[in-house]
Amino acid sequence: SVAGFAILLLFHMTQTEDCPSSCNCKSLGEMKGLHIDCSSRKLTEVPALPVNTKRLYLQNNSLTSVPPGALDSLHSLEEVKIFDNPWNCDCHILYLKLWLEDVSAPSLANVRCATPVPMRKKPLSQLTGNELGICKRLLPIKCLEFFWRDLILIAGAITTLILVAWALKLSKKLVCQINLSR
């Protein structure tokens, strides 16, 4: 039908519009997603990617880190290649490590650190919390902020409940006194 053809054409047009200009995109067939090849493009950051990405190739670029959340929308991803990049394995690499653990363990095994020097050529999968030293210093401060905020919220809630209970008790006394005086 004409409507079906128009929908298919529109779907195909939106797919090609979504393709990052620095990458080569191929459709894997109707409604099956995209194969996005961004390999060997000297990229220094991950481009905005279409949500229907099935295969993503980012290997052999100049990527050093991935901003937190940058890859979270890729729910239909089946394959990712992200090796041969000069990854900087400081605290900011934690997002990529955790994301690869969830999405693609084989890809995680191929990702190696370039910097800092003590971690050069070390697989990202083998990084420990101790090696991501900055994270340890960041975490307690944030936890402490949440602790005090939560403590204040809990104290406020308890105070409110006590005031409500006291007001109810006082109102019952008033009702009783009014009834007795009649």
N, C-alpha and C positions, 0 to 999 in steps of 0.2 A: 504494500500500500504506500501511498505518497507520504502519509503521516509517519509511517515506520521508517521510510527512507530519510525523511527530514530529521527525525530523532537521531538516527544513526549518523547522519552527516554532522549534526550539531554536536553529538558526542565525540566524533572524530576531531572536529574543530577545537573543542574545548581541551581535548587531550594534547593536541599539537601546540595550543597556546600555553599550556602548563609546562611545556618542556623548557628547562633552563637554557638560555642562549649559549652557554659555554659547554653544553653537552649534546650528545647525539641520542635521540629517542626513537624507539621503534615500538609499534603496537604489537602486542602478543595475540591479537585477535579480538573480536567483539567481546566487550565486557571482561576481558581477561587481564587487563592492566598493561603496564609499560615496562620496557627494558630500557634503562637509562644508563648510557655509557659516558661517564665524565672522566675516564681514565686518561692519564698522560696529557693533561691540559694546563699544567702549572698552577692549578687552583690553590689559593691560600685559605679559602673558607668554603664550607659546604654550601652550595646554592640552594635556593628554595626549591623543594621537590614536590611533584604532584602526589596526592594521597594514594593514587592507584598504582604506585610504583611496585612492581613485582621483583625486578632485578636491578640492583644498583651497583655500578662499578665506579669506585672512586680511587682505585689504586694508582700508584706512580704519579702523585701530585706533590704539592708543597704544604699539605695540611699539617698543622701542629696541634690543633685541638678542635673540639666540636662544642659549640655553646649548648648548655643544658636545655633540653626540650626540642632542639633542632630536628631530631629524627622521630619524635614521639607520634607524629601523625601517620607514619608509614605502617599501617596496620596489616596491609596485605603483602608485605615484603616476604619473599621466599629465599632470596639469595643476595648477599652483599659481599663485595670485595673491597677492602679498605687498606690493604697492606702497601708497603713501599712508600710511606709518607714519613716525614721527619717529626714524629710525634714527640711532643714535650710532655714527659710523664711527671708532671707536678699535680697538685690538687685538682686542677681543672680537667684532668684526663679521666677523673672518676666517673663522670656521666657516660663517656664513651665505653669505658670498661663495663659498667653495669648494664648499659643498653645492649652491648654485644653478648654479654652473658645470657641475657633474656632472649635475644633474637637469633644470634648465630655464633655458637661456640666454635665451629671450624674457622670462622673469620677471626675470632679473638685470638686463636692460637697462632695466626700468621702476623699479627700486629706486634711490631717491636718498637721500643723506645729509641729515640735519637738523642734526646737531652733529658735531664742533666747528665753530665759525664758519668757519674757512678752507675747509672742505669742504662747506658748506651748498649744497644742490641739485646736488652732483656725483653722477653715476651711480656706483653701487657697483662696477660692472664696470670703471670707469676708475681705481679706487684702486690706487696702487702701494705697494710695500713701504716706500718712503721716507715715505709719508704715514701709514703705520701705525707711527709712531715707537716706541711702547712695545714693539711686537713685537720690534724689533731689540735692545732692551735685555734682553728676557726670554730670547731664544733663546740667546745665547752662554753664559749661566749654566747653562741646562739642558743644553746640549751639553757643557759642561765637566764637569758632574756625571756624565753618561753616559760621557765619556771616562775619567775617573778610575775609575769603577766597573768599566768594561770592562777597563781596564789591570790593575786588581787581580785580576779574574777570570782574565785571561790568564796573569798571573804565577803565580797559584795553580795553574792547570792545568799549566803548564810544570814547576813545582816538583814536583807530584804525579807527572808522567811521569818526571822524572829520578829520583825516589825509587824508583818501581816498577822502572825499568831497573836501577838500582843493586842493588835487592833481588834481582832475577832473576839478575844477574851473580854476586852473592854466593852465592846458593843453588846455582848451577851449580858454583862452586868447592868448596863444601861437599860436594856429591854426588861430585865428582871425588876429593876427598881421602878420603872414606869408602870409595869403590871401590878407591882405591890402597892404603889401609891394610889392606884385606881381603886 
